[in-house]
Structures are given as C-alpha cells and as structure tokens.
C-alpha cells in the first residue's frame, strides 16, 4: 500500500503543480488567456474557502488515479452565490 500511495502522491502533486491556463478561442484560430472568465478564478486561484487550487487539483488527480474518475461541482443558489453550509446539501 505504501508504494501505491507514494506513486499516487508523486503524480498528483506533480500534475497539481503544473501551470494551469484557461484559453478562449480568438479569430483566425488564435488563442488568448481568458483571465476574465468566471471559471478562471476557481481553477487558477481558489475553488472554495477551504482549499487552494493546488489542493483542489491534487485531490481530483488522486481520485482519478485511485478510483478511475473525479468530479467537481459548483453549487450556487438563485442569487448565483455559493451556499455557506454546503455539507447540508443532499
């Protein structure tokens, strides 16, 4: 089990540490960074108040490597706000 944990940790930390850029398609097939896109902050800086982008991507990669899939969901209320107690959502 230690070997599996070590391998998963190395892969997850390495991939989580890589630069992550979000691009939008421009004219003539040129791409430019989409820093003003709503999802940029979530992926690049802080997906929620409890984890950094690094921890978020590391967790997703760990789940992918160990269970074969990884999911993330943005849950918002009608005012486009994230609920304060997301643990009570079923």
Phi and psi restraints in degrees (range 20) as a CNS / XPLOR table:
assign (resid 1 and name C) (resid 2 and name N)
       (resid 2 and name CA) (resid 2 and name C) 1.0 -63.9 20.0 2
assign (resid 2 and name N) (resid 2 and name CA)
       (resid 2 and name C) (resid 3 and name N) 1.0 -38.6 20.0 2
assign (resid 2 and name C) (resid 3 and name N)
       (resid 3 and name CA) (resid 3 and name C) 1.0 -65.3 20.0 2
assign (resid 3 and name N) (resid 3 and name CA)
       (resid 3 and name C) (resid 4 and name N) 1.0 -42.2 20.0 2
assign (resid 3 and name C) (resid 4 and name N)
       (resid 4 and name CA) (resid 4 and name C) 1.0 -63.1 20.0 2
assign (resid 4 and name N) (resid 4 and name CA)
       (resid 4 and name C) (resid 5 and name N) 1.0 -47.8 20.0 2
assign (resid 4 and name C) (resid 5 and name N)
       (resid 5 and name CA) (resid 5 and name C) 1.0 -58.7 20.0 2
assign (resid 5 and name N) (resid 5 and name CA)
       (resid 5 and name C) (resid 6 and name N) 1.0 -44.3 20.0 2
assign (resid 5 and name C) (resid 6 and name N)
       (resid 6 and name CA) (resid 6 and name C) 1.0 -63.1 20.0 2
assign (resid 6 and name N) (resid 6 and name CA)
       (resid 6 and name C) (resid 7 and name N) 1.0 -44.1 20.0 2
assign (resid 6 and name C) (resid 7 and name N)
       (resid 7 and name CA) (resid 7 and name C) 1.0 -65.0 20.0 2
assign (resid 7 and name N) (resid 7 and name CA)
       (resid 7 and name C) (resid 8 and name N) 1.0 -45.6 20.0 2
assign (resid 7 and name C) (resid 8 and name N)
       (resid 8 and name CA) (resid 8 and name C) 1.0 -62.4 20.0 2
assign (resid 8 and name N) (resid 8 and name CA)
       (resid 8 and name C) (resid 9 and name N) 1.0 -42.5 20.0 2
assign (resid 8 and name C) (resid 9 and name N)
       (resid 9 and name CA) (resid 9 and name C) 1.0 -63.0 20.0 2
assign (resid 9 and name N) (resid 9 and name CA)
       (resid 9 and name C) (resid 10 and name N) 1.0 -45.0 20.0 2
assign (resid 9 and name C) (resid 10 and name N)
       (resid 10 and name CA) (resid 10 and name C) 1.0 -61.2 20.0 2
assign (resid 10 and name N) (resid 10 and name CA)
       (resid 10 and name C) (resid 11 and name N) 1.0 -48.0 20.0 2
assign (resid 10 and name C) (resid 11 and name N)
       (resid 11 and name CA) (resid 11 and name C) 1.0 -64.3 20.0 2
assign (resid 11 and name N) (resid 11 and name CA)
       (resid 11 and name C) (resid 12 and name N) 1.0 -47.2 20.0 2
assign (resid 11 and name C) (resid 12 and name N)
       (resid 12 and name CA) (resid 12 and name C) 1.0 -64.2 20.0 2
assign (resid 12 and name N) (resid 12 and name CA)
       (resid 12 and name C) (resid 13 and name N) 1.0 -45.0 20.0 2
assign (resid 12 and name C) (resid 13 and name N)
       (resid 13 and name CA) (resid 13 and name C) 1.0 -67.3 20.0 2
assign (resid 13 and name N) (resid 13 and name CA)
       (resid 13 and name C) (resid 14 and name N) 1.0 -37.9 20.0 2
assign (resid 13 and name C) (resid 14 and name N)
       (resid 14 and name CA) (resid 14 and name C) 1.0 -65.6 20.0 2
assign (resid 14 and name N) (resid 14 and name CA)
       (resid 14 and name C) (resid 15 and name N) 1.0 -48.2 20.0 2
assign (resid 14 and name C) (resid 15 and name N)
       (resid 15 and name CA) (resid 15 and name C) 1.0 -68.1 20.0 2
assign (resid 15 and name N) (resid 15 and name CA)
       (resid 15 and name C) (resid 16 and name N) 1.0 -35.7 20.0 2
assign (resid 15 and name C) (resid 16 and name N)
       (resid 16 and name CA) (resid 16 and name C) 1.0 -67.5 20.0 2
assign (resid 16 and name N) (resid 16 and name CA)
       (resid 16 and name C) (resid 17 and name N) 1.0 -27.1 20.0 2
assign (resid 16 and name C) (resid 17 and name N)
       (resid 17 and name CA) (resid 17 and name C) 1.0 -84.8 20.0 2
assign (resid 17 and name N) (resid 17 and name CA)
       (resid 17 and name C) (resid 18 and name N) 1.0 -8.2 20.0 2
assign (resid 17 and name C) (resid 18 and name N)
       (resid 18 and name CA) (resid 18 and name C) 1.0 -71.2 20.0 2
assign (resid 18 and name N) (resid 18 and name CA)
       (resid 18 and name C) (resid 19 and name N) 1.0 148.3 20.0 2
assign (resid 18 and name C) (resid 19 and name N)
       (resid 19 and name CA) (resid 19 and name C) 1.0 -61.7 20.0 2
assign (resid 19 and name N) (resid 19 and name CA)
       (resid 19 and name C) (resid 20 and name N) 1.0 139.3 20.0 2
assign (resid 19 and name C) (resid 20 and name N)
       (resid 20 and name CA) (resid 20 and name C) 1.0 -121.3 20.0 2
assign (resid 20 and name N) (resid 20 and name CA)
       (resid 20 and name C) (resid 21 and name N) 1.0 120.0 20.0 2
assign (resid 20 and name C) (resid 21 and name N)
       (resid 21 and name CA) (resid 21 and name C) 1.0 -122.6 20.0 2
assign (resid 21 and name N) (resid 21 and name CA)
       (resid 21 and name C) (resid 22 and name N) 1.0 143.5 20.0 2
assign (resid 21 and name C) (resid 22 and name N)
       (resid 22 and name CA) (resid 22 and name C) 1.0 -109.3 20.0 2
assign (resid 22 and name N) (resid 22 and name CA)
       (resid 22 and name C) (resid 23 and name N) 1.0 128.8 20.0 2
assign (resid 22 and name C) (resid 23 and name N)
       (resid 23 and name CA) (resid 23 and name C) 1.0 -117.2 20.0 2
assign (resid 23 and name N) (resid 23 and name CA)
       (resid 23 and name C) (resid 24 and name N) 1.0 150.7 20.0 2
assign (resid 23 and name C) (resid 24 and name N)
       (resid 24 and name CA) (resid 24 and name C) 1.0 -116.5 20.0 2
assign (resid 24 and name N) (resid 24 and name CA)
       (resid 24 and name C) (resid 25 and name N) 1.0 146.4 20.0 2
assign (resid 24 and name C) (resid 25 and name N)
       (resid 25 and name CA) (resid 25 and name C) 1.0 -76.9 20.0 2
assign (resid 25 and name N) (resid 25 and name CA)
       (resid 25 and name C) (resid 26 and name N) 1.0 128.0 20.0 2
assign (resid 25 and name C) (resid 26 and name N)
       (resid 26 and name CA) (resid 26 and name C) 1.0 -103.6 20.0 2
assign (resid 26 and name N) (resid 26 and name CA)
       (resid 26 and name C) (resid 27 and name N) 1.0 -169.3 20.0 2
assign (resid 26 and name C) (resid 27 and name N)
       (resid 27 and name CA) (resid 27 and name C) 1.0 -70.8 20.0 2
assign (resid 27 and name N) (resid 27 and name CA)
       (resid 27 and name C) (resid 28 and name N) 1.0 150.3 20.0 2
assign (resid 27 and name C) (resid 28 and name N)
       (resid 28 and name CA) (resid 28 and name C) 1.0 57.2 20.0 2
assign (resid 28 and name N) (resid 28 and name CA)
       (resid 28 and name C) (resid 29 and name N) 1.0 39.4 20.0 2
assign (resid 28 and name C) (resid 29 and name N)
       (resid 29 and name CA) (resid 29 and name C) 1.0 58.8 20.0 2
assign (resid 29 and name N) (resid 29 and name CA)
       (resid 29 and name C) (resid 30 and name N) 1.0 22.7 20.0 2
assign (resid 29 and name C) (resid 30 and name N)
       (resid 30 and name CA) (resid 30 and name C) 1.0 -90.7 20.0 2
assign (resid 30 and name N) (resid 30 and name CA)
       (resid 30 and name C) (resid 31 and name N) 1.0 143.9 20.0 2
assign (resid 30 and name C) (resid 31 and name N)
       (resid 31 and name CA) (resid 31 and name C) 1.0 -111.5 20.0 2
assign (resid 31 and name N) (resid 31 and name CA)
       (resid 31 and name C) (resid 32 and name N) 1.0 144.0 20.0 2
assign (resid 31 and name C) (resid 32 and name N)
       (resid 32 and name CA) (resid 32 and name C) 1.0 -135.5 20.0 2
assign (resid 32 and name N) (resid 32 and name CA)
       (resid 32 and name C) (resid 33 and name N) 1.0 151.6 20.0 2
assign (resid 32 and name C) (resid 33 and name N)
       (resid 33 and name CA) (resid 33 and name C) 1.0 -63.5 20.0 2
assign (resid 33 and name N) (resid 33 and name CA)
       (resid 33 and name C) (resid 34 and name N) 1.0 136.0 20.0 2
assign (resid 33 and name C) (resid 34 and name N)
       (resid 34 and name CA) (resid 34 and name C) 1.0 -103.4 20.0 2
assign (resid 34 and name N) (resid 34 and name CA)
       (resid 34 and name C) (resid 35 and name N) 1.0 65.6 20.0 2
assign (resid 34 and name C) (resid 35 and name N)
       (resid 35 and name CA) (resid 35 and name C) 1.0 -68.8 20.0 2
assign (resid 35 and name N) (resid 35 and name CA)
       (resid 35 and name C) (resid 36 and name N) 1.0 -18.9 20.0 2
assign (resid 35 and name C) (resid 36 and name N)
       (resid 36 and name CA) (resid 36 and name C) 1.0 -91.0 20.0 2
assign (resid 36 and name N) (resid 36 and name CA)
       (resid 36 and name C) (resid 37 and name N) 1.0 -1.2 20.0 2
assign (resid 36 and name C) (resid 37 and name N)
       (resid 37 and name CA) (resid 37 and name C) 1.0 -71.3 20.0 2
assign (resid 37 and name N) (resid 37 and name CA)
       (resid 37 and name C) (resid 38 and name N) 1.0 145.8 20.0 2
assign (resid 37 and name C) (resid 38 and name N)
       (resid 38 and name CA) (resid 38 and name C) 1.0 -62.2 20.0 2
assign (resid 38 and name N) (resid 38 and name CA)
       (resid 38 and name C) (resid 39 and name N) 1.0 -30.0 20.0 2
assign (resid 38 and name C) (resid 39 and name N)
       (resid 39 and name CA) (resid 39 and name C) 1.0 -87.3 20.0 2
assign (resid 39 and name N) (resid 39 and name CA)
       (resid 39 and name C) (resid 40 and name N) 1.0 -11.5 20.0 2
assign (resid 39 and name C) (resid 40 and name N)
       (resid 40 and name CA) (resid 40 and name C) 1.0 -58.5 20.0 2
assign (resid 40 and name N) (resid 40 and name CA)
       (resid 40 and name C) (resid 41 and name N) 1.0 -48.6 20.0 2
assign (resid 40 and name C) (resid 41 and name N)
       (resid 41 and name CA) (resid 41 and name C) 1.0 -61.7 20.0 2
assign (resid 41 and name N) (resid 41 and name CA)
       (resid 41 and name C) (resid 42 and name N) 1.0 -40.0 20.0 2
assign (resid 41 and name C) (resid 42 and name N)
       (resid 42 and name CA) (resid 42 and name C) 1.0 -64.1 20.0 2
assign (resid 42 and name N) (resid 42 and name CA)
       (resid 42 and name C) (resid 43 and name N) 1.0 -41.9 20.0 2
assign (resid 42 and name C) (resid 43 and name N)
       (resid 43 and name CA) (resid 43 and name C) 1.0 -83.0 20.0 2
assign (resid 43 and name N) (resid 43 and name CA)
       (resid 43 and name C) (resid 44 and name N) 1.0 -32.5 20.0 2
assign (resid 43 and name C) (resid 44 and name N)
       (resid 44 and name CA) (resid 44 and name C) 1.0 -93.7 20.0 2
assign (resid 44 and name N) (resid 44 and name CA)
       (resid 44 and name C) (resid 45 and name N) 1.0 -34.1 20.0 2
assign (resid 44 and name C) (resid 45 and name N)
       (resid 45 and name CA) (resid 45 and name C) 1.0 -114.5 20.0 2
assign (resid 45 and name N) (resid 45 and name CA)
       (resid 45 and name C) (resid 46 and name N) 1.0 -67.1 20.0 2
assign (resid 45 and name C) (resid 46 and name N)
       (resid 46 and name CA) (resid 46 and name C) 1.0 -152.9 20.0 2
assign (resid 46 and name N) (resid 46 and name CA)
       (resid 46 and name C) (resid 47 and name N) 1.0 106.5 20.0 2
assign (resid 46 and name C) (resid 47 and name N)
       (resid 47 and name CA) (resid 47 and name C) 1.0 -70.3 20.0 2
assign (resid 47 and name N) (resid 47 and name CA)
       (resid 47 and name C) (resid 48 and name N) 1.0 -27.5 20.0 2
assign (resid 47 and name C) (resid 48 and name N)
       (resid 48 and name CA) (resid 48 and name C) 1.0 -158.6 20.0 2
assign (resid 48 and name N) (resid 48 and name CA)
       (resid 48 and name C) (resid 49 and name N) 1.0 178.0 20.0 2
assign (resid 48 and name C) (resid 49 and name N)
       (resid 49 and name CA) (resid 49 and name C) 1.0 -75.2 20.0 2
assign (resid 49 and name N) (resid 49 and name CA)
       (resid 49 and name C) (resid 50 and name N) 1.0 -10.9 20.0 2
assign (resid 49 and name C) (resid 50 and name N)
       (resid 50 and name CA) (resid 50 and name C) 1.0 -100.3 20.0 2
assign (resid 50 and name N) (resid 50 and name CA)
       (resid 50 and name C) (resid 51 and name N) 1.0 -8.7 20.0 2
assign (resid 50 and name C) (resid 51 and name N)
       (resid 51 and name CA) (resid 51 and name C) 1.0 -150.3 20.0 2
assign (resid 51 and name N) (resid 51 and name CA)
       (resid 51 and name C) (resid 52 and name N) 1.0 152.6 20.0 2
assign (resid 51 and name C) (resid 52 and name N)
       (resid 52 and name CA) (resid 52 and name C) 1.0 -85.3 20.0 2
assign (resid 52 and name N) (resid 52 and name CA)
       (resid 52 and name C) (resid 53 and name N) 1.0 172.2 20.0 2
assign (resid 52 and name C) (resid 53 and name N)
       (resid 53 and name CA) (resid 53 and name C) 1.0 -61.9 20.0 2
assign (resid 53 and name N) (resid 53 and name CA)
       (resid 53 and name C) (resid 54 and name N) 1.0 -37.6 20.0 2
assign (resid 53 and name C) (resid 54 and name N)
       (resid 54 and name CA) (resid 54 and name C) 1.0 -61.6 20.0 2
assign (resid 54 and name N) (resid 54 and name CA)
       (resid 54 and name C) (resid 55 and name N) 1.0 -49.5 20.0 2
assign (resid 54 and name C) (resid 55 and name N)
       (resid 55 and name CA) (resid 55 and name C) 1.0 -63.9 20.0 2
assign (resid 55 and name N) (resid 55 and name CA)
       (resid 55 and name C) (resid 56 and name N) 1.0 -40.1 20.0 2
assign (resid 55 and name C) (resid 56 and name N)
       (resid 56 and name CA) (resid 56 and name C) 1.0 -60.1 20.0 2
assign (resid 56 and name N) (resid 56 and name CA)
       (resid 56 and name C) (resid 57 and name N) 1.0 -50.0 20.0 2
assign (resid 56 and name C) (resid 57 and name N)
       (resid 57 and name CA) (resid 57 and name C) 1.0 -69.8 20.0 2
assign (resid 57 and name N) (resid 57 and name CA)
       (resid 57 and name C) (resid 58 and name N) 1.0 -34.7 20.0 2
assign (resid 57 and name C) (resid 58 and name N)
       (resid 58 and name CA) (resid 58 and name C) 1.0 -63.9 20.0 2
assign (resid 58 and name N) (resid 58 and name CA)
       (resid 58 and name C) (resid 59 and name N) 1.0 -42.6 20.0 2
assign (resid 58 and name C) (resid 59 and name N)
       (resid 59 and name CA) (resid 59 and name C) 1.0 -64.4 20.0 2
assign (resid 59 and name N) (resid 59 and name CA)
       (resid 59 and name C) (resid 60 and name N) 1.0 -45.0 20.0 2
assign (resid 59 and name C) (resid 60 and name N)
       (resid 60 and name CA) (resid 60 and name C) 1.0 -61.0 20.0 2
assign (resid 60 and name N) (resid 60 and name CA)
       (resid 60 and name C) (resid 61 and name N) 1.0 -42.3 20.0 2
assign (resid 60 and name C) (resid 61 and name N)
       (resid 61 and name CA) (resid 61 and name C) 1.0 -67.1 20.0 2
assign (resid 61 and name N) (resid 61 and name CA)
       (resid 61 and name C) (resid 62 and name N) 1.0 -38.4 20.0 2
assign (resid 61 and name C) (resid 62 and name N)
       (resid 62 and name CA) (resid 62 and name C) 1.0 -61.7 20.0 2
assign (resid 62 and name N) (resid 62 and name CA)
       (resid 62 and name C) (resid 63 and name N) 1.0 -45.1 20.0 2
assign (resid 62 and name C) (resid 63 and name N)
       (resid 63 and name CA) (resid 63 and name C) 1.0 -62.8 20.0 2
assign (resid 63 and name N) (resid 63 and name CA)
       (resid 63 and name C) (resid 64 and name N) 1.0 -41.6 20.0 2
assign (resid 63 and name C) (resid 64 and name N)
       (resid 64 and name CA) (resid 64 and name C) 1.0 -62.0 20.0 2
assign (resid 64 and name N) (resid 64 and name CA)
       (resid 64 and name C) (resid 65 and name N) 1.0 -44.2 20.0 2
assign (resid 64 and name C) (resid 65 and name N)
       (resid 65 and name CA) (resid 65 and name C) 1.0 -70.5 20.0 2
assign (resid 65 and name N) (resid 65 and name CA)
       (resid 65 and name C) (resid 66 and name N) 1.0 -36.7 20.0 2
assign (resid 65 and name C) (resid 66 and name N)
       (resid 66 and name CA) (resid 66 and name C) 1.0 -87.8 20.0 2
assign (resid 66 and name N) (resid 66 and name CA)
       (resid 66 and name C) (resid 67 and name N) 1.0 -34.0 20.0 2
assign (resid 66 and name C) (resid 67 and name N)
       (resid 67 and name CA) (resid 67 and name C) 1.0 -117.1 20.0 2
assign (resid 67 and name N) (resid 67 and name CA)
       (resid 67 and name C) (resid 68 and name N) 1.0 -5.1 20.0 2
assign (resid 67 and name C) (resid 68 and name N)
       (resid 68 and name CA) (resid 68 and name C) 1.0 86.7 20.0 2
assign (resid 68 and name N) (resid 68 and name CA)
       (resid 68 and name C) (resid 69 and name N) 1.0 -0.1 20.0 2
assign (resid 68 and name C) (resid 69 and name N)
       (resid 69 and name CA) (resid 69 and name C) 1.0 -156.9 20.0 2
assign (resid 69 and name N) (resid 69 and name CA)
       (resid 69 and name C) (resid 70 and name N) 1.0 162.3 20.0 2
assign (resid 69 and name C) (resid 70 and name N)
       (resid 70 and name CA) (resid 70 and name C) 1.0 -151.4 20.0 2
assign (resid 70 and name N) (resid 70 and name CA)
       (resid 70 and name C) (resid 71 and name N) 1.0 137.3 20.0 2
assign (resid 70 and name C) (resid 71 and name N)
       (resid 71 and name CA) (resid 71 and name C) 1.0 -130.7 20.0 2
assign (resid 71 and name N) (resid 71 and name CA)
       (resid 71 and name C) (resid 72 and name N) 1.0 145.8 20.0 2
assign (resid 71 and name C) (resid 72 and name N)
       (resid 72 and name CA) (resid 72 and name C) 1.0 -138.5 20.0 2
assign (resid 72 and name N) (resid 72 and name CA)
       (resid 72 and name C) (resid 73 and name N) 1.0 138.7 20.0 2
assign (resid 72 and name C) (resid 73 and name N)
       (resid 73 and name CA) (resid 73 and name C) 1.0 -135.1 20.0 2
assign (resid 73 and name N) (resid 73 and name CA)
       (resid 73 and name C) (resid 74 and name N) 1.0 132.9 20.0 2
assign (resid 73 and name C) (resid 74 and name N)
       (resid 74 and name CA) (resid 74 and name C) 1.0 -93.5 20.0 2
assign (resid 74 and name N) (resid 74 and name CA)
       (resid 74 and name C) (resid 75 and name N) 1.0 119.0 20.0 2
assign (resid 74 and name C) (resid 75 and name N)
       (resid 75 and name CA) (resid 75 and name C) 1.0 -109.5 20.0 2
assign (resid 75 and name N) (resid 75 and name CA)
       (resid 75 and name C) (resid 76 and name N) 1.0 122.0 20.0 2
assign (resid 75 and name C) (resid 76 and name N)
       (resid 76 and name CA) (resid 76 and name C) 1.0 -128.4 20.0 2
assign (resid 76 and name N) (resid 76 and name CA)
       (resid 76 and name C) (resid 77 and name N) 1.0 157.7 20.0 2
assign (resid 76 and name C) (resid 77 and name N)
       (resid 77 and name CA) (resid 77 and name C) 1.0 -90.8 20.0 2
assign (resid 77 and name N) (resid 77 and name CA)
       (resid 77 and name C) (resid 78 and name N) 1.0 -171.5 20.0 2
assign (resid 77 and name C) (resid 78 and name N)
       (resid 78 and name CA) (resid 78 and name C) 1.0 -67.4 20.0 2
assign (resid 78 and name N) (resid 78 and name CA)
       (resid 78 and name C) (resid 79 and name N) 1.0 -20.4 20.0 2
assign (resid 78 and name C) (resid 79 and name N)
       (resid 79 and name CA) (resid 79 and name C) 1.0 -93.0 20.0 2
assign (resid 79 and name N) (resid 79 and name CA)
       (resid 79 and name C) (resid 80 and name N) 1.0 13.5 20.0 2
assign (resid 79 and name C) (resid 80 and name N)
       (resid 80 and name CA) (resid 80 and name C) 1.0 66.0 20.0 2
assign (resid 80 and name N) (resid 80 and name CA)
       (resid 80 and name C) (resid 81 and name N) 1.0 27.8 20.0 2
assign (resid 80 and name C) (resid 81 and name N)
       (resid 81 and name CA) (resid 81 and name C) 1.0 -106.7 20.0 2
assign (resid 81 and name N) (resid 81 and name CA)
       (resid 81 and name C) (resid 82 and name N) 1.0 153.0 20.0 2
assign (resid 81 and name C) (resid 82 and name N)
       (resid 82 and name CA) (resid 82 and name C) 1.0 -85.0 20.0 2
assign (resid 82 and name N) (resid 82 and name CA)
       (resid 82 and name C) (resid 83 and name N) 1.0 130.0 20.0 2
assign (resid 82 and name C) (resid 83 and name N)
       (resid 83 and name CA) (resid 83 and name C) 1.0 -58.1 20.0 2
assign (resid 83 and name N) (resid 83 and name CA)
       (resid 83 and name C) (resid 84 and name N) 1.0 147.4 20.0 2
assign (resid 83 and name C) (resid 84 and name N)
       (resid 84 and name CA) (resid 84 and name C) 1.0 -72.9 20.0 2
assign (resid 84 and name N) (resid 84 and name CA)
       (resid 84 and name C) (resid 85 and name N) 1.0 -33.7 20.0 2
assign (resid 84 and name C) (resid 85 and name N)
       (resid 85 and name CA) (resid 85 and name C) 1.0 -117.7 20.0 2
assign (resid 85 and name N) (resid 85 and name CA)
       (resid 85 and name C) (resid 86 and name N) 1.0 81.9 20.0 2
assign (resid 85 and name C) (resid 86 and name N)
       (resid 86 and name CA) (resid 86 and name C) 1.0 -72.6 20.0 2
assign (resid 86 and name N) (resid 86 and name CA)
       (resid 86 and name C) (resid 87 and name N) 1.0 -12.9 20.0 2
assign (resid 86 and name C) (resid 87 and name N)
       (resid 87 and name CA) (resid 87 and name C) 1.0 -71.5 20.0 2
assign (resid 87 and name N) (resid 87 and name CA)
       (resid 87 and name C) (resid 88 and name N) 1.0 -19.4 20.0 2
assign (resid 87 and name C) (resid 88 and name N)
       (resid 88 and name CA) (resid 88 and name C) 1.0 -87.8 20.0 2
assign (resid 88 and name N) (resid 88 and name CA)
       (resid 88 and name C) (resid 89 and name N) 1.0 -4.3 20.0 2
assign (resid 88 and name C) (resid 89 and name N)
       (resid 89 and name CA) (resid 89 and name C) 1.0 -79.6 20.0 2
assign (resid 89 and name N) (resid 89 and name CA)
       (resid 89 and name C) (resid 90 and name N) 1.0 132.6 20.0 2
